Amino acid sequence: MSSFIHTEAELDAAIARLVAADMRFGHVLTVAERPPLRRRAAGFAGLVSIVVSQQLSVASAAAILGRLTAVIDPLEPAAVVRARTNKLKRTGLSAPKIRTLKAIAKAVETGDLDLGALGRLPADDAHAKLTAVHGIGPWTADIYLLACLGHADAWPAGDLALQEAARLLLELERRPTTKEMAALGEGWRPWRAVAARLLWTYYRARKQRDGLLVAAARPPATRPARSRAKASGTPTAPVIRKQNTKRRA
């Protein structure tokens, strides 16, 4: 049975369960503030806002979304399907994002994507439904499940800030890859979204203290090939080597 977090009380209860399962998150709470709930609106408009915000600053995303809702009001799938590409480009949307928004709108219109039904599905099944639509990647799907639906087990393993937070908390030599983060998250089921919220707040706290520069953003679409260590099955036994704290001669 899937769990959802819709209220502050539900978030508190979920945090308590996660801390009981892994005391390292107790340390997170001593370093960082308790994470805020921060829910977004579900449905088509919520998914559109996530797509628009990818790889953009908060201010830039808000400006584009404001122009988009000004020319398409109300922001509904049928209107996006009918909208001309040039009209959408004038809002500041890139060509790939326009293709993604049109693909989402068409999928909703045809019934291939039932956004209303996603909230009744397990996280992995809902994730598969979203990523089946052209242009919706794993990060977008996970953020929608976490922020819009309040799914307790969404896990945006490709988020760079989340990867950096895991590196810091687990004292790893380098940031875990997306594959390695997926393996780490297995041990935090069914509260992976709670782990993500805690790790994000931990990252922000460490960033303020240590001056970290990693941004909380979707990873690049393509990455250079590099050797990767095999991911472990649980977060208690990461395969990535811990930092060597001894000074070399």
PAFI-875889 format. One record per residue (C-alpha): y, x, z; chain; residue in three letters. Coordinates in pm, whole numbers, plus 50000, padded with zeros to 5 digits. Layout:
{yy=Y	xx=X	zz=Z	chaine=A	residu=ala}
...
END
This chain:
{yy=50000	xx=50000	zz=50000	chaine=A	residu=met}
{yy=50341	xx=50136	zz=49903	chaine=A	residu=ser}
{yy=50617	xx=50183	zz=50161	chaine=A	residu=ser}
{yy=50987	xx=50132	zz=50098	chaine=A	residu=phe}
{yy=51296	xx=50233	zz=50291	chaine=A	residu=ile}
{yy=51573	xx=49977	zz=50270	chaine=A	residu=his}
{yy=51743	xx=50010	zz=50610	chaine=A	residu=thr}
{yy=51863	xx=50282	zz=50844	chaine=A	residu=glu}
{yy=51602	xx=50173	zz=51100	chaine=A	residu=ala}
{yy=51324	xx=50214	zz=50843	chaine=A	residu=glu}
{yy=51456	xx=50560	zz=50757	chaine=A	residu=leu}
{yy=51456	xx=50658	zz=51127	chaine=A	residu=asp}
{yy=51096	xx=50541	zz=51166	chaine=A	residu=ala}
{yy=50987	xx=50730	zz=50853	chaine=A	residu=ala}
{yy=51161	xx=51050	zz=50969	chaine=A	residu=ile}
{yy=50981	xx=51025	zz=51304	chaine=A	residu=ala}
{yy=50645	xx=50994	zz=51127	chaine=A	residu=arg}
{yy=50715	xx=51290	zz=50901	chaine=A	residu=leu}
{yy=50830	xx=51511	zz=51189	chaine=A	residu=val}
{yy=50515	xx=51419	zz=51382	chaine=A	residu=ala}
{yy=50306	xx=51523	zz=51080	chaine=A	residu=ala}
{yy=50498	xx=51847	zz=51012	chaine=A	residu=asp}
{yy=50710	xx=51994	zz=51291	chaine=A	residu=met}
{yy=50904	xx=52208	zz=51045	chaine=A	residu=arg}
{yy=51109	xx=51898	zz=50971	chaine=A	residu=phe}
{yy=51201	xx=51891	zz=51337	chaine=A	residu=gly}
{yy=51362	xx=52229	zz=51275	chaine=A	residu=his}
{yy=51544	xx=52078	zz=50976	chaine=A	residu=val}
{yy=51698	xx=51815	zz=51204	chaine=A	residu=leu}
{yy=51821	xx=52083	zz=51442	chaine=A	residu=thr}
{yy=51992	xx=52272	zz=51159	chaine=A	residu=val}
{yy=52117	xx=51979	zz=50953	chaine=A	residu=ala}
{yy=52237	xx=51628	zz=51017	chaine=A	residu=glu}
{yy=52007	xx=51330	zz=50990	chaine=A	residu=arg}
{yy=52006	xx=51238	zz=50617	chaine=A	residu=pro}
{yy=52204	xx=50931	zz=50509	chaine=A	residu=pro}
{yy=52031	xx=50637	zz=50341	chaine=A	residu=leu}
{yy=52258	xx=50640	zz=50031	chaine=A	residu=arg}
{yy=52104	xx=50366	zz=49819	chaine=A	residu=arg}
{yy=52210	xx=50291	zz=49460	chaine=A	residu=arg}
{yy=52190	xx=49957	zz=49284	chaine=A	residu=ala}
{yy=51851	xx=49893	zz=49123	chaine=A	residu=ala}
{yy=51799	xx=49754	zz=48776	chaine=A	residu=gly}
{yy=51938	xx=49851	zz=48438	chaine=A	residu=phe}
{yy=52285	xx=49951	zz=48559	chaine=A	residu=ala}
{yy=52138	xx=50176	zz=48828	chaine=A	residu=gly}
{yy=51912	xx=50353	zz=48581	chaine=A	residu=leu}
{yy=52203	xx=50396	zz=48339	chaine=A	residu=val}
{yy=52415	xx=50558	zz=48611	chaine=A	residu=ser}
{yy=52141	xx=50814	zz=48682	chaine=A	residu=ile}
{yy=52109	xx=50905	zz=48313	chaine=A	residu=val}
{yy=52486	xx=50938	zz=48280	chaine=A	residu=val}
{yy=52510	xx=51165	zz=48586	chaine=A	residu=ser}
{yy=52249	xx=51418	zz=48470	chaine=A	residu=gln}
{yy=52386	xx=51774	zz=48467	chaine=A	residu=gln}
{yy=52742	xx=51655	zz=48533	chaine=A	residu=leu}
{yy=52977	xx=51679	zz=48828	chaine=A	residu=ser}
{yy=53029	xx=51364	zz=49033	chaine=A	residu=val}
{yy=53383	xx=51328	zz=48897	chaine=A	residu=ala}
{yy=53281	xx=51370	zz=48531	chaine=A	residu=ser}
{yy=52991	xx=51125	zz=48565	chaine=A	residu=ala}
{yy=53214	xx=50867	zz=48734	chaine=A	residu=ala}
{yy=53474	xx=50898	zz=48458	chaine=A	residu=ala}
{yy=53218	xx=50848	zz=48181	chaine=A	residu=ile}
{yy=53052	xx=50559	zz=48361	chaine=A	residu=leu}
{yy=53393	xx=50398	zz=48412	chaine=A	residu=gly}
{yy=53471	xx=50421	zz=48040	chaine=A	residu=arg}
{yy=53124	xx=50291	zz=47954	chaine=A	residu=leu}
{yy=53155	xx=49983	zz=48176	chaine=A	residu=thr}
{yy=53503	xx=49923	zz=48035	chaine=A	residu=ala}
{yy=53377	xx=49897	zz=47676	chaine=A	residu=val}
{yy=53046	xx=49725	zz=47763	chaine=A	residu=ile}
{yy=53110	xx=49457	zz=48023	chaine=A	residu=asp}
{yy=52875	xx=49340	zz=48159	chaine=A	residu=pro}
{yy=52654	xx=49647	zz=48123	chaine=A	residu=leu}
{yy=52339	xx=49479	zz=47996	chaine=A	residu=glu}
{yy=52052	xx=49598	zz=47773	chaine=A	residu=pro}
{yy=52134	xx=49370	zz=47478	chaine=A	residu=ala}
{yy=52492	xx=49497	zz=47465	chaine=A	residu=ala}
{yy=52380	xx=49861	zz=47471	chaine=A	residu=val}
{yy=52129	xx=49797	zz=47192	chaine=A	residu=val}
{yy=52406	xx=49644	zz=46977	chaine=A	residu=arg}
{yy=52670	xx=49907	zz=47060	chaine=A	residu=ala}
{yy=52756	xx=50149	zz=46782	chaine=A	residu=arg}
{yy=52691	xx=50515	zz=46843	chaine=A	residu=thr}
{yy=53053	xx=50613	zz=46773	chaine=A	residu=asn}
{yy=53174	xx=50363	zz=47029	chaine=A	residu=lys}
{yy=52945	xx=50513	zz=47291	chaine=A	residu=leu}
{yy=53044	xx=50868	zz=47198	chaine=A	residu=lys}
{yy=53408	xx=50787	zz=47272	chaine=A	residu=arg}
{yy=53312	xx=50724	zz=47636	chaine=A	residu=thr}
{yy=53207	xx=51088	zz=47664	chaine=A	residu=gly}
{yy=52832	xx=51036	zz=47636	chaine=A	residu=leu}
{yy=52634	xx=51306	zz=47457	chaine=A	residu=ser}
{yy=52410	xx=51220	zz=47163	chaine=A	residu=ala}
{yy=52086	xx=51272	zz=47364	chaine=A	residu=pro}
{yy=52210	xx=51046	zz=47643	chaine=A	residu=lys}
{yy=52308	xx=50777	zz=47392	chaine=A	residu=ile}
{yy=51957	xx=50788	zz=47244	chaine=A	residu=arg}
{yy=51809	xx=50763	zz=47593	chaine=A	residu=thr}
{yy=52028	xx=50468	zz=47694	chaine=A	residu=leu}
{yy=51944	xx=50283	zz=47373	chaine=A	residu=lys}
{yy=51573	xx=50352	zz=47420	chaine=A	residu=ala}
{yy=51588	xx=50219	zz=47777	chaine=A	residu=ile}
{yy=51783	xx=49912	zz=47670	chaine=A	residu=ala}
{yy=51536	xx=49839	zz=47390	chaine=A	residu=lys}
{yy=51236	xx=49885	zz=47621	chaine=A	residu=ala}
{yy=51386	xx=49642	zz=47872	chaine=A	residu=val}
{yy=51470	xx=49392	zz=47597	chaine=A	residu=glu}
{yy=51118	xx=49400	zz=47451	chaine=A	residu=thr}
{yy=50950	xx=49389	zz=47792	chaine=A	residu=gly}
{yy=50791	xx=49732	zz=47757	chaine=A	residu=asp}
{yy=50984	xx=49834	zz=48069	chaine=A	residu=leu}
{yy=50992	xx=49573	zz=48346	chaine=A	residu=asp}
{yy=51240	xx=49715	zz=48595	chaine=A	residu=leu}
{yy=51187	xx=49424	zz=48830	chaine=A	residu=gly}
{yy=50816	xx=49497	zz=48859	chaine=A	residu=ala}
{yy=50855	xx=49866	zz=48940	chaine=A	residu=leu}
{yy=50926	xx=49792	zz=49304	chaine=A	residu=gly}
{yy=50579	xx=49644	zz=49345	chaine=A	residu=arg}
{yy=50394	xx=49948	zz=49208	chaine=A	residu=leu}
{yy=50278	xx=50268	zz=49381	chaine=A	residu=pro}
{yy=50519	xx=50556	zz=49324	chaine=A	residu=ala}
{yy=50296	xx=50737	zz=49073	chaine=A	residu=asp}
{yy=50237	xx=50421	zz=48866	chaine=A	residu=asp}
{yy=50608	xx=50332	zz=48862	chaine=A	residu=ala}
{yy=50686	xx=50690	zz=48765	chaine=A	residu=his}
{yy=50445	xx=50667	zz=48469	chaine=A	residu=ala}
{yy=50605	xx=50341	zz=48350	chaine=A	residu=lys}
{yy=50951	xx=50500	zz=48350	chaine=A	residu=leu}
{yy=50858	xx=50828	zz=48184	chaine=A	residu=thr}
{yy=50680	xx=50639	zz=47906	chaine=A	residu=ala}
{yy=51027	xx=50549	zz=47775	chaine=A	residu=val}
{yy=51183	xx=50802	zz=47539	chaine=A	residu=his}
{yy=51439	xx=51019	zz=47717	chaine=A	residu=gly}
{yy=51339	xx=50937	zz=48076	chaine=A	residu=ile}
{yy=51209	xx=51257	zz=48231	chaine=A	residu=gly}
{yy=51034	xx=51310	zz=48564	chaine=A	residu=pro}
{yy=51358	xx=51389	zz=48750	chaine=A	residu=trp}
{yy=51529	xx=51070	zz=48630	chaine=A	residu=thr}
{yy=51225	xx=50860	zz=48720	chaine=A	residu=ala}
{yy=51194	xx=51009	zz=49067	chaine=A	residu=asp}
{yy=51564	xx=50970	zz=49149	chaine=A	residu=ile}
{yy=51549	xx=50606	zz=49038	chaine=A	residu=tyr}
{yy=51246	xx=50541	zz=49258	chaine=A	residu=leu}
{yy=51405	xx=50716	zz=49555	chaine=A	residu=leu}
{yy=51769	xx=50609	zz=49533	chaine=A	residu=ala}
{yy=51751	xx=50271	zz=49361	chaine=A	residu=cys}
{yy=51418	xx=50129	zz=49474	chaine=A	residu=leu}
{yy=51400	xx=50305	zz=49811	chaine=A	residu=gly}
{yy=51042	xx=50417	zz=49747	chaine=A	residu=his}
{yy=50923	xx=50622	zz=50044	chaine=A	residu=ala}
{yy=50692	xx=50843	zz=49837	chaine=A	residu=asp}
{yy=50910	xx=50946	zz=49540	chaine=A	residu=ala}
{yy=50917	xx=51323	zz=49498	chaine=A	residu=trp}
{yy=51165	xx=51484	zz=49251	chaine=A	residu=pro}
{yy=50980	xx=51813	zz=49235	chaine=A	residu=ala}
{yy=51198	xx=51946	zz=48952	chaine=A	residu=gly}
{yy=51524	xx=51923	zz=49147	chaine=A	residu=asp}
{yy=51670	xx=52272	zz=49186	chaine=A	residu=leu}
{yy=51835	xx=52212	zz=49523	chaine=A	residu=ala}
{yy=51510	xx=52070	zz=49656	chaine=A	residu=leu}
{yy=51324	xx=52378	zz=49535	chaine=A	residu=gln}
{yy=51579	xx=52608	zz=49698	chaine=A	residu=glu}
{yy=51560	xx=52413	zz=50025	chaine=A	residu=ala}
{yy=51182	xx=52451	zz=50026	chaine=A	residu=ala}
{yy=51218	xx=52825	zz=49967	chaine=A	residu=arg}
{yy=51454	xx=52855	zz=50262	chaine=A	residu=leu}
{yy=51254	xx=52638	zz=50499	chaine=A	residu=leu}
{yy=50917	xx=52794	zz=50417	chaine=A	residu=leu}
{yy=51064	xx=53145	zz=50392	chaine=A	residu=glu}
{yy=50929	xx=53199	zz=50042	chaine=A	residu=leu}
{yy=51010	xx=53499	zz=49826	chaine=A	residu=glu}
{yy=51136	xx=53285	zz=49539	chaine=A	residu=arg}
{yy=51203	xx=52922	zz=49455	chaine=A	residu=arg}
{yy=50883	xx=52723	zz=49394	chaine=A	residu=pro}
{yy=50831	xx=52598	zz=49040	chaine=A	residu=thr}
{yy=50808	xx=52227	zz=48967	chaine=A	residu=thr}
{yy=50429	xx=52254	zz=48965	chaine=A	residu=lys}
{yy=50427	xx=52436	zz=49297	chaine=A	residu=glu}
{yy=50665	xx=52180	zz=49448	chaine=A	residu=met}
{yy=50430	xx=51902	zz=49339	chaine=A	residu=ala}
{yy=50149	xx=52074	zz=49528	chaine=A	residu=ala}
{yy=50365	xx=52127	zz=49836	chaine=A	residu=leu}
{yy=50458	xx=51760	zz=49839	chaine=A	residu=gly}
{yy=50097	xx=51646	zz=49855	chaine=A	residu=glu}
{yy=50084	xx=51725	zz=50225	chaine=A	residu=gly}
{yy=50386	xx=51502	zz=50292	chaine=A	residu=trp}
{yy=50246	xx=51183	zz=50140	chaine=A	residu=arg}
{yy=50325	xx=50895	zz=50182	chaine=A	residu=pro}
{yy=50671	xx=51011	zz=50300	chaine=A	residu=trp}
{yy=50764	xx=51255	zz=50024	chaine=A	residu=arg}
{yy=51100	xx=51083	zz=49962	chaine=A	residu=ala}
{yy=51182	xx=51130	zz=50329	chaine=A	residu=val}
{yy=51090	xx=51498	zz=50299	chaine=A	residu=ala}
{yy=51323	xx=51519	zz=49997	chaine=A	residu=ala}
{yy=51611	xx=51362	zz=50188	chaine=A	residu=arg}
{yy=51561	xx=51602	zz=50478	chaine=A	residu=leu}
{yy=51534	xx=51903	zz=50250	chaine=A	residu=leu}
{yy=51854	xx=51807	zz=50067	chaine=A	residu=trp}
{yy=52046	xx=51786	zz=50393	chaine=A	residu=thr}
{yy=51892	xx=52119	zz=50499	chaine=A	residu=tyr}
{yy=52003	xx=52273	zz=50171	chaine=A	residu=tyr}
{yy=52360	xx=52148	zz=50219	chaine=A	residu=arg}
{yy=52370	xx=52282	zz=50574	chaine=A	residu=ala}
{yy=52240	xx=52624	zz=50467	chaine=A	residu=arg}
{yy=52474	xx=52627	zz=50167	chaine=A	residu=lys}
{yy=52775	xx=52580	zz=50393	chaine=A	residu=gln}
{yy=52649	xx=52852	zz=50625	chaine=A	residu=arg}
{yy=52517	xx=53105	zz=50374	chaine=A	residu=asp}
{yy=52728	xx=53031	zz=50064	chaine=A	residu=gly}
{yy=52437	xx=52939	zz=49837	chaine=A	residu=leu}
{yy=52526	xx=52866	zz=49476	chaine=A	residu=leu}
{yy=52228	xx=52660	zz=49356	chaine=A	residu=val}
{yy=52348	xx=52317	zz=49242	chaine=A	residu=ala}
{yy=52160	xx=51991	zz=49300	chaine=A	residu=ala}
{yy=52093	xx=51914	zz=48937	chaine=A	residu=ala}
{yy=51826	xx=51831	zz=48688	chaine=A	residu=arg}
{yy=51651	xx=52146	zz=48563	chaine=A	residu=pro}
{yy=51713	xx=52261	zz=48204	chaine=A	residu=pro}
{yy=51513	xx=52085	zz=47936	chaine=A	residu=ala}
{yy=51355	xx=52412	zz=47828	chaine=A	residu=thr}
{yy=51279	xx=52716	zz=48037	chaine=A	residu=arg}
{yy=51158	xx=53064	zz=47936	chaine=A	residu=pro}
{yy=50790	xx=53122	zz=47989	chaine=A	residu=ala}
{yy=50708	xx=53331	zz=48292	chaine=A	residu=arg}
{yy=50407	xx=53411	zz=48502	chaine=A	residu=ser}
{yy=50348	xx=53162	zz=48782	chaine=A	residu=arg}
{yy=50133	xx=53177	zz=49089	chaine=A	residu=ala}
{yy=49876	xx=52905	zz=49131	chaine=A	residu=lys}
{yy=50005	xx=52628	zz=49355	chaine=A	residu=ala}
{yy=49830	xx=52560	zz=49683	chaine=A	residu=ser}
{yy=49694	xx=52222	zz=49780	chaine=A	residu=gly}
{yy=49903	xx=52173	zz=50097	chaine=A	residu=thr}
{yy=50248	xx=52270	zz=50220	chaine=A	residu=pro}
{yy=50098	xx=52460	zz=50513	chaine=A	residu=thr}
{yy=49947	xx=52726	zz=50288	chaine=A	residu=ala}
{yy=50194	xx=52805	zz=50008	chaine=A	residu=pro}
{yy=50076	xx=53068	zz=49765	chaine=A	residu=val}
{yy=50423	xx=53211	zz=49716	chaine=A	residu=ile}
{yy=50465	xx=53521	zz=49927	chaine=A	residu=arg}
{yy=50703	xx=53508	zz=50219	chaine=A	residu=lys}
{yy=51008	xx=53726	zz=50221	chaine=A	residu=gln}
{yy=50956	xx=54087	zz=50327	chaine=A	residu=asn}
{yy=51196	xx=54133	zz=50615	chaine=A	residu=thr}
{yy=51124	xx=54506	zz=50655	chaine=A	residu=lys}
{yy=51387	xx=54740	zz=50516	chaine=A	residu=arg}
{yy=51258	xx=54973	zz=50248	chaine=A	residu=arg}
{yy=51347	xx=55341	zz=50247	chaine=A	residu=ala}
END
